[in-house]
C-alpha cells in the first residue's frame, strides 16, 4: 500500500456525480476513479492512523435498500472507523470526523440518563460538551422530543437527558490540507479531542449487557 498523500479533488467530484446519477451505469463507468481517488486514499489514511487508533474498517459502498423507500444503490460518501478513534467520512461536501455512541440498547440509555442526572458525573459531561462546542465540534444524537419519563422538565441538564445516543462531529469541508499528507494529523487531532467524550461514555455507559434478541 502506498503512503497517504491526501484525497484528490477527483474524490469529491466523483461523489458529486454519484449524487446526480446514483446508478449502476455511473458506478461502472467511474469505478476506476472510485478505486484510485477514493478507496485507495482512505485505506492509506487508515493505515497511517492504525498504530494509534486501532484496527480500521471501511464500510461497504452499497446501501441496504431492503426496508427503504429510497432504492438508490450506492452511498454518497465513503466512511470508515478505527476501534480506538472514531469515524471518518469523505463525500462531495469534503471531510467529516466523528466519535461517540451512534447506537445504544435500552440498558445503555438507562445508564446514560442516570449518569447525566448524577450531580458529579452529569456536570462532568456538561463541561466536556461545552469544551467540544467551543472548539468547533457539534454535539448530536437521537433525542426525545420531550423529557424522558421520570425526569423533571426543568432539570438543569434536560437537553442532555433527552439524548438516547450521543456523538460529536466536525465538518471540515474541503480545506487545502485535504489533498495533502497533513490530513492524517488533522483527523488524528480531531479524534484525540473527541476522546474525552468517548472516555466518559465508556466509563459511565459502556457496552450493552442485553442478549442480542433484546437489543433495540
N, C-alpha and C positions, 0 to 999 in steps of 0.2 A: 504494500500500500504506500502511495506517495505521501509526502508530508503535506499538512494542511496549508493551503495558500490563500484561503478565503473563498467566499461564494461569488462567482462571477455574475455580472448583470444578467447574463443569459438565464440564470436560475429564476429570477423574478419575472423575466419576460415569458419564460415557459409557463409559469403559473398564471400570468395574465391571460395567455392564450387558452389555458385549460379552463379558466373561469368563463371565458366567452364560448368555448366549444368543449364541453365535458363529454367527449365521445370516444369510443374505441378508435375511430378513424384518426382523431387528433393525437391520441396517445401513441398509436402505432407509428404515425408519421414523425413524431417528435421523441420517440423512445431513446434514441442516441443522445439527444440533448439532456433528457432526464438523467440517464446513467452517468454522463460525463460532468454536467454542470450542477446537478442537484444531489444525486445519491452519493457519488464519489466524494465530493467535498464534505458531506455530512458524515460519512464513515471516517474520513480523515480527521475531522473535528473531534469526533467521539474518541478516536484512538489517542488523540492528544490529551483529552480530558480524563480518560480512564484511570491513569495512575493515581489521581487524587480522588476521583468521584465514583469509581467502581465500574462494574460491568455495564456496558451500554446495550440498548435495544432500540432498533429502528422500527417504527410502525409501518405496516403494510400500506401501500398507496391506494388500495381498493376499499371502497366503502361497503359496509354491511347494509344492504338495502332490503333485507327480508321483511322488516317491520316498519319501513319508512315510506312515506308517500313520495319523497324525493328519490327517484331511481337513478340519479347521476352516479356513474360507476366509479369515479375517482375522487380522492380527497384533493382539495385545492391547496394543500400545504404538505410539507414533509416534516414529520415530528419524530422525536426520539427522546430517550431519557437515560440517565445513569442512576444506579441504585442509591448512591450516597450524595447525589447532586440534585437534579431536578429534571425539568422538561425543557427542550429547546425546539424551536419551530422556525422554518423559513417558508414564506408564502409570497404572493405578489406584493404584500404590504411590507416585506422585509423580515427582520429578525425579532423573535419574541422568546423570552426566557421566563420560566415559572417554577414554582415549587409549592409544596403543601400537600393537603389531603383532598384529592379530587373525588374520591368515592368513600363512603362510610356506611357501615352497617348500623342497625339501631342501637347496639350496645356502645358503639363508638360515639354516636350522637349524645347518648346519655352522659358519658364521661366528659365529653367536650363541654356540655352545658354545666355540669357540676363544677368543672374546673373554672369556667368563666364566672360562675356565680360566687366562687370562693373569694374571700376577702384578701387573700395573698396571691393566689395563682391567677385570678382574674385581672387585677391591676398589672401584673407582670406581662400578661398577653396584651393588654391595652397599651402598655409602653412600647412593646415590640411593634405593634401595628402603627403607632404614631411615628416611630423611627423610620419604618419602612416607607410610609407615605411621605414623610419629609424628604426621603432620599429619592423619591420619584417612582416608587412602586405602587401598584394598585392592589387593593385587597378585595377579593371577590369569593364567591362560592354560592351554593344553593341556600336560599334563605326562605324562611316562612314569611308570609305577608303580614302575619300578626304575631303577638307574643306567644312563646311556647307555653303549653299547659303547665301550670304550677309556678310560674314566674310572674311577678308583678309587671304591669305595663310601664311603670315608672322606674324600673330597675336601672341603676346608673350605667349598666353595660348591656342594655336591652338590644342594641344593634348587634353586638357580638353573640348574644344569646340566641338570636334568630338564625344564626348560621347552622346548617347541617353538614356542610363541607366548608373548608377554609383554605384558600390559596393566596399566594402573592405572585404577581407577574409584572413584567416591564416590557412594553413595546418599544423597541429601539428604532424601528423604521429601517431606513436604508442609509446609515452613516457611512462615511468613506472607508472606515476600517472593516466593514462587512466583506469587502473584497480583498482583505489583507490578512496575513497570519495573526495580527493583533486581535482578531475576532475571538481567538481561543481565550485570551486573558479577560476579555470583556464578558464572555459567558461565565467563565470561572468566577470572576469577581461578583457577578450577579448571584450566582448560586451560593457563594460564601455569605453575601448579605442576607439572603433569604433563609440561610441555615438557622438563624435564630428562631424563625417561626417553626420550621420543621422540628428543631430540637424540642421546642415547647410542646408541640403536638405529640412527638414520640414519647415524651416523659409523662404527659398528662392524659393522653388518649390511647396511643399505641394501636396495635393491630386488633381486629375483631376476634372475639373468643367464641363466636357462634359457629355452629356447624354450617356447612355450605348451604344446606336446604333452608336455613332460616335467615340467610343474609339478604337484606333488601336495601 
